[in-house]
């Protein structure tokens, strides 16, 4: 028995196809008015879309096709026509330099046709144009967002990180130059303050370019430390230029890039603002230099952690998902593997990973990568600070004799930047100033006490060189008090550290008190 509704639908679809074929588009519209019920019929809508295309109404045609694909995703003809129309519109928007439209079309096409391999392959040729055209139209934020999302989905592809490194470096440099011009302009103006004309010394957004510089630092340090990237880069350059590049030249390039683009640049800015007595800008670049040095230093220690992890049975190169990482960490701790997709896990109330396991697929199935050494800025950027911190903490407990692991744990914590200010930039006074602004709970931790001792000892050395011997001795006395507090810490590694610090402080006090220029009694030192 023939289904009358299906038969009517078939007849109307054929009639519409015939009307479209002979360019009788007006009659298609009249057909809808006479029989409104056919407006939602997928076949009819398909032929209506063809009719709209012939009338050069591509946008309306895509609207019809979009509705068909939503209600009947198996309708291949509609998907094929939609892909051709999207490609046509994308090509047209590139020629017309209509970047907003291009961005909209690319996103819409990928959302509408996500699973069709042939279609997505064609459209993907244009997808990578998106960040480039965004940059050309001056919208770096869009480009950064696209590449960042791509990196989060597949963190093992170094070229995306390289793109972000370039983007943020030139963006930061441009923002810095814009700030400099703005500052120079405003300094020419004078304002009234307390009845006097005074020069307004600061202006502009002091926070914008530091944010960009920190992102540039994060991505560049990671890419410089990625052996896989430089192997691919070398192969690419050799193929494109036909010139053989030796490994020594690659290593020299890797060594010079960070120094020229960051270290030397920040050094020049620090000196310039210091000479011109611009304290706020001087400190801004001092902090940036500390961030850069910390990122470099942690990346080097990171390599040690990777090697130790491998020696203990965890190959971080093989880890692609968060739940894989959790399983490996729990095995390393000697615990049964609780990483699970089950909501009723028996260990969820005591396990430190419960939040991740119970968070659903988006949480435990998140793509992560530990294969490329980086620093704290990049760990935050990738959202894996907690994971890497946990790995470092466990390795440090299992290998308490490894001082580099202990250092890495310190540098990753709240006091890493302060230690760099003291150890690398020789600025204990500034470090102590920052330490005092921290919360009491942080200062009272073993790491907090250790950092303060280092600051005091280094400040005492500075004071001794300036012949402020009594002030230096006061710092050493205070340092000794904190060393005594560290001796009661349960952590074996810290007890070893406190013993070393005790000897170091005692030696420095004796050196100070036997200094010919110091008017300090030796018995004062012995009492300490």
C-alpha positions in Angstrom: 0.0 0.0 0.0 1.4 3.4 -1.0 1.9 6.0 1.8 0.0 9.0 0.5 2.1 11.5 2.5 5.4 10.1 1.3 4.0 10.0 -2.3 2.9 13.6 -2.1 6.3 14.6 -0.7 8.1 12.8 -3.5 6.0 14.4 -6.2 6.5 17.9 -4.7 10.2 17.3 -4.4 10.4 16.2 -8.1 8.3 19.2 -9.1 10.6 21.6 -7.2 13.6 20.0 -8.8 12.1 20.5 -12.3 11.2 24.1 -11.5 14.7 24.9 -10.4 16.2 23.1 -13.4 14.3 25.4 -15.8 15.0 28.6 -13.8 11.4 29.0 -12.7 12.4 30.2 -9.2 9.4 32.4 -8.7 7.1 29.4 -8.9 9.1 27.7 -6.1 8.2 30.6 -3.8 4.5 30.4 -5.0 4.5 26.6 -4.2 5.4 27.4 -0.6 2.6 29.9 -0.3 0.1 27.3 -1.6 1.5 24.4 0.4 3.1 25.8 3.6 3.5 22.2 5.0 6.3 21.5 2.5 8.5 24.3 3.8 10.2 21.9 6.3 10.6 19.0 3.9 14.4 18.3 3.6 14.2 17.5 -0.1 12.2 20.6 -0.9 14.5 22.8 1.2 17.5 21.3 -0.7 16.1 22.3 -4.1 15.0 25.6 -2.6 18.7 26.2 -1.6 19.8 25.6 -5.2 17.2 28.1 -6.4 18.5 30.7 -3.9 22.1 30.1 -5.1 21.0 30.8 -8.7 19.5 34.0 -7.4 22.9 34.9 -5.9 21.4 34.6 -2.4 24.1 32.3 -1.0 23.6 33.4 2.6 19.9 32.4 2.5 20.8 29.1 0.8 23.3 28.3 3.6 20.5 29.0 6.1 18.3 26.4 4.4 21.1 23.8 4.2 22.0 24.4 7.9 18.5 23.5 9.0 18.5 20.4 6.8 21.8 19.2 8.3 20.6 19.8 11.8 17.4 17.8 11.3 18.7 15.2 8.9 22.5 14.9 9.3 22.6 11.9 6.9 21.5 14.1 4.0 24.8 13.9 2.1 23.8 16.1 -0.9 23.0 19.0 1.5 26.3 18.7 3.2 28.2 18.5 -0.1 26.4 21.7 -1.4 27.0 23.5 1.9 30.8 22.7 1.7 31.0 24.1 -1.8 29.1 27.2 -0.8 31.3 27.7 2.3 34.5 27.3 0.2 33.1 29.9 -2.3 32.3 32.4 0.4 35.6 31.9 2.2 37.5 32.4 -1.0 35.5 35.5 -1.7 36.0 37.0 1.7 39.8 36.5 1.4 39.8 38.4 -1.9 37.7 41.2 -0.4 39.8 41.2 2.7 36.6 40.9 4.8 38.3 39.3 7.8 35.4 39.4 10.2 33.2 37.5 7.6 36.1 35.1 7.0 36.4 34.3 10.7 32.6 33.8 11.0 32.5 31.5 8.0 35.4 29.3 9.1 33.9 28.8 12.6 30.5 28.1 11.3 31.7 25.7 8.6 33.7 23.6 11.2 30.7 23.6 13.6 28.2 22.5 10.9 30.5 19.9 9.2 32.7 18.5 11.9 32.8 14.8 10.9 32.9 14.8 7.2 36.6 14.0 6.4 36.6 15.3 2.8 34.8 18.5 3.7 36.9 19.3 6.7 40.0 18.5 4.8 39.1 21.1 2.2 38.0 23.7 4.7 41.1 23.0 7.0 43.2 24.4 4.2 41.6 27.8 5.0 41.4 27.3 8.8 45.1 28.0 9.3 44.7 31.3 7.4 42.4 32.5 10.2 45.2 33.6 12.7 47.2 35.2 9.9 44.3 37.3 8.6 43.4 38.2 12.2 47.0 39.5 12.7 46.8 41.5 9.4 43.6 43.2 10.5 45.3 44.1 13.8 43.4 41.6 15.9 46.1 39.7 17.6 43.8 38.5 20.3 41.9 36.3 17.9 45.1 34.8 16.5 46.3 34.1 20.0 43.0 32.5 21.0 43.0 30.3 18.0 46.6 29.1 18.5 46.2 28.7 22.2 43.1 26.5 21.7 45.0 24.4 19.1 47.9 24.0 21.5 45.6 22.9 24.4 44.0 20.3 22.1 47.4 19.0 20.9 50.2 20.2 23.1 52.7 17.9 21.4 52.9 20.0 18.2 55.8 22.5 18.6 55.0 24.6 15.6 51.9 26.0 17.3 54.1 27.0 20.3 56.6 28.6 17.9 53.7 30.7 16.3 52.7 31.9 19.7 56.3 32.7 20.6 56.6 34.9 17.6 53.2 36.5 18.0 53.7 37.5 21.7 57.3 38.7 21.2 56.4 41.2 18.5 53.2 42.1 20.2 55.0 42.8 23.5 57.7 44.8 21.7 55.0 46.9 19.9 53.1 47.5 23.1 56.3 48.6 24.8 57.1 51.1 22.0 53.5 52.4 22.1 53.8 52.9 25.9 57.2 54.7 25.5 55.7 57.1 22.9 52.7 57.8 25.2 54.9 58.3 28.2 57.2 60.7 26.3 54.2 62.7 25.1 52.6 63.0 28.5 55.9 63.9 30.2 55.9 67.1 28.1 52.7 68.2 29.8 52.7 69.8 33.2 50.0 69.5 35.9 49.1 71.5 39.0 49.8 69.7 42.3 49.6 71.4 45.7 49.7 74.8 44.0 52.9 74.0 42.0 53.6 73.0 38.4 55.2 69.5 38.4 56.2 67.1 35.7 53.9 64.0 35.5 56.5 61.2 35.4 54.3 58.1 34.8 51.5 57.4 32.4 49.9 54.7 30.2 49.1 51.1 31.2 52.1 49.7 33.1 50.4 46.3 33.2 49.7 45.6 29.5 53.1 45.0 28.1 54.5 43.0 31.1 51.6 40.5 30.5 52.6 40.2 26.9 56.3 39.9 27.8 55.6 37.1 30.2 53.7 35.1 27.6 56.5 35.7 25.1 59.1 34.5 27.7 57.0 31.4 28.4 56.7 30.3 24.8 60.2 31.2 23.7 61.9 29.3 26.6 59.8 26.3 25.8 60.6 26.4 22.1 64.3 26.9 22.7 64.4 23.8 24.9 62.4 21.6 22.5 64.9 19.3 20.7 62.1 18.0 18.5 61.2 21.5 17.2 64.8 22.3 16.3 65.2 19.0 14.5 62.1 19.7 12.5 63.2 23.3 11.9 66.6 22.2 10.6 65.0 19.7 8.2 62.6 22.3 7.0 65.3 25.0 6.4 67.6 22.5 4.7 64.8 21.4 2.3 63.6 24.9 1.5 67.1 26.5 1.0 69.1 23.5 -0.1 71.8 24.4 2.3 73.2 22.0 4.9 73.0 23.3 8.5 75.3 21.8 11.1 74.2 21.1 14.7 76.8 23.6 16.1 75.1 26.5 14.3 71.7 25.4 15.6 73.0 25.3 19.1 74.6 28.7 18.8 71.3 30.1 17.5 69.4 28.5 20.3 71.8 30.0 22.8 71.7 33.5 21.4 68.0 34.0 20.8 67.0 34.2 24.4 69.9 36.4 25.3 69.3 38.9 22.5 65.5 39.0 22.6 65.0 39.1 26.4 68.1 39.2 28.7 69.9 42.0 26.9 66.7 43.9 26.2 65.5 43.9 29.8 69.0 44.8 31.0 69.1 47.9 28.7 65.6 49.0 29.9 66.6 48.5 33.6 69.7 50.7 33.2 67.8 53.3 31.2 65.0 53.7 33.8 67.5 53.6 36.7 69.5 56.5 35.1 66.3 58.5 34.6 65.0 57.8 38.1 61.8 56.2 36.9 61.3 53.8 39.8 58.0 52.3 38.7 59.3 51.4 35.2 62.7 50.3 36.7 60.9 47.8 38.9 58.7 46.6 36.1 61.7 45.5 34.0 63.5 44.2 37.1 60.5 41.9 37.7 60.5 40.9 34.0 64.2 40.0 34.2 63.5 37.9 37.3 60.6 36.1 35.5 62.9 35.4 32.5 65.8 34.1 34.5 63.4 31.9 36.6 61.8 30.5 33.5 65.2 29.6 32.0 66.4 28.1 35.3 63.3 25.9 35.9 63.5 24.7 32.3 67.0 23.3 33.0 66.0 21.6 36.2 62.9 20.3 34.4 65.2 18.2 32.2 66.6 16.6 35.3 63.1 15.7 36.5 62.2 14.2 33.2 65.4 12.0 33.3 64.7 10.9 36.9 61.1 10.1 36.1 62.2 7.9 33.2 64.7 6.1 35.5 61.8 5.4 37.8 59.5 3.9 35.1 57.6 7.0 34.0 58.2 8.1 30.4 56.4 11.4 30.2 56.8 11.5 26.4 54.2 8.7 26.2 51.7 10.5 28.4 48.9 12.2 26.4 45.9 12.4 28.8 45.6 13.5 32.4 44.2 10.2 33.7 47.4 8.5 32.3 49.5 10.9 34.3 47.5 10.3 37.5 47.8 6.6 37.1 51.6 6.8 36.7 52.0 9.2 39.7 49.9 6.9 42.0 52.0 3.9 41.0 55.2 5.9 41.7 53.8 6.7 45.2 53.2 3.0 45.7 49.4 3.5 45.9 46.8 1.3 44.0 45.7 3.1 40.8 42.5 5.0 41.6 42.3 7.1 38.5 38.9 6.2 37.2 35.9 7.3 35.2 33.6 6.0 37.9 31.6 8.5 40.0 31.5 6.1 43.0 35.2 5.6 43.5 35.9 4.4 47.0 38.9 6.7 47.4 37.3 9.9 46.3 37.2 11.4 49.9 40.9 10.9 50.6 42.6 11.0 47.1 44.3 14.2 46.2 43.3 13.6 42.6 39.6 13.1 43.2 38.7 16.5 41.8 40.3 15.5 38.4 38.9 11.9 38.4 35.4 13.0 39.3 35.4 15.9 36.9 34.1 14.0 33.9 35.6 13.4 30.5 36.6 17.1 29.9 38.7 16.9 33.1 40.3 13.4 33.3 40.6 13.1 29.5 42.3 16.5 29.0 45.3 16.5 26.7 48.5 17.3 28.5 52.2 17.2 27.6 55.3 17.2 29.7 57.8 16.3 26.9 59.1 19.9 26.4 61.0 21.5 29.3 59.6 24.9 30.4 59.2 27.1 33.4 56.4 28.2 35.7 54.9 30.8 33.3 54.4 28.1 30.7 53.1 25.6 33.2 50.4 28.1 34.1 49.7 28.8 30.5 49.2 25.1 29.8 47.2 24.5 33.0 49.5 21.8 34.3 51.1 23.6 37.3 49.5 21.3 39.9 50.4 18.1 38.0 54.1 19.0 37.5 54.3 20.4 41.0 53.0 17.1 42.3 55.5 15.1 40.2 58.4 17.3 41.5 57.2 16.9 45.1 57.0 13.1 44.8 60.4 12.8 43.1 62.0 15.0 45.7 60.6 12.7 48.5 61.8 9.6 46.7 65.2 11.1 46.0 65.9 13.4 49.0 69.7 13.4 48.2 69.1 15.1 44.9 69.6 18.8 45.5 68.5 19.9 42.0 65.1 18.3 42.6 64.8 20.2 45.9 65.8 23.4 44.1 63.2 22.8 41.4 60.5 22.4 44.0 61.5 25.7 45.5 61.6 27.5 42.2 58.2 26.2 41.3 56.7 27.5 44.5 55.9 31.0 45.8 59.5 31.9 46.4 61.2 31.1 43.1 61.2 34.7 41.9 62.6 35.9 45.2 65.5 33.4 45.0 66.3 34.6 41.5 66.4 38.2 42.7 68.9 37.2 45.4 71.0 34.6 43.5 71.1 35.9 40.0 70.3 39.6 40.2 72.1 40.2 43.6 69.2 42.2 45.0 68.5 40.8 48.5 67.0 44.1 49.7 64.3 44.0 47.0 63.7 40.3 47.6 63.2 40.9 51.3 60.8 43.8 50.6 58.7 41.4 48.5 59.0 38.6 51.1 57.6 40.9 53.8 54.5 41.6 51.6 53.6 37.9 51.5 51.0 36.5 53.8 52.1 35.1 57.2 50.9 31.6 56.3 53.4 31.6 53.3 56.2 33.1 55.2 55.9 30.5 58.0 56.3 27.6 55.6 59.7 25.8 55.5 60.2 27.2 52.0 59.4 30.7 53.2 61.9 30.5 56.1 64.6 29.1 53.8 64.1 31.9 51.3 64.3 34.6 54.1 67.5 33.0 55.4 69.1 33.2 52.0 68.0 36.8 51.6 69.4 37.8 55.0 72.7 36.0 54.4 73.1 37.7 50.9 72.1 41.1 52.3 74.7 40.6 55.1 77.4 40.1 52.4 76.3 43.3 50.7 76.4 45.2 53.9 79.8 43.9 54.8 81.2 45.1 51.4 79.7 48.5 52.3 81.5 48.3 55.7 78.1 48.4 57.5 79.4 45.6 59.8 77.0 45.9 62.7 74.0 45.9 60.3 75.5 42.8 58.6 75.8 41.1 61.9 72.2 41.8 62.8 71.1 40.1 59.5 73.2 37.1 60.4 71.7 36.9 63.9 68.2 36.9 62.4 69.2 34.3 59.8 70.5 32.1 62.6 67.1 32.3 64.4 65.3 31.1 61.3 67.9 28.3 60.8 67.0 27.0 64.3 63.3 26.9 63.3 64.2 24.9 60.2 65.9 22.2 62.3 62.5 21.0 63.6 61.1 20.4 60.1 60.2 16.7 59.5 61.4 16.8 55.8 64.8 15.0 55.7 65.9 17.1 52.7 65.1 20.3 54.7 67.0 19.1 57.8 70.0 18.5 55.6 69.6 22.0 54.1 69.3 23.6 57.6 72.5 22.0 58.7 74.3 23.4 55.7 72.8 26.8 56.3 73.9 26.7 60.0 77.5 26.1 59.0 77.3 28.8 56.3 76.0 31.4 58.7 78.5 30.5 61.4 81.4 30.8 58.9 80.1 34.1 57.6 79.9 35.5 61.1 83.4 34.5 61.9 84.7 35.9 58.6 82.9 39.2 59.4 84.2 39.4 62.9 87.8 38.8 61.9 87.6 41.4 59.2 90.2 44.0 60.1 87.8 46.9 59.4 85.0 45.5 61.5 84.6 46.9 65.0 82.9 43.8 66.3 84.1 41.5 69.1 84.8 37.8 68.2 83.0 36.6 71.3 79.8 38.2 69.8 80.2 35.8 66.9 80.8 32.8 69.2 77.6 33.6 71.1 75.7 33.3 67.8 
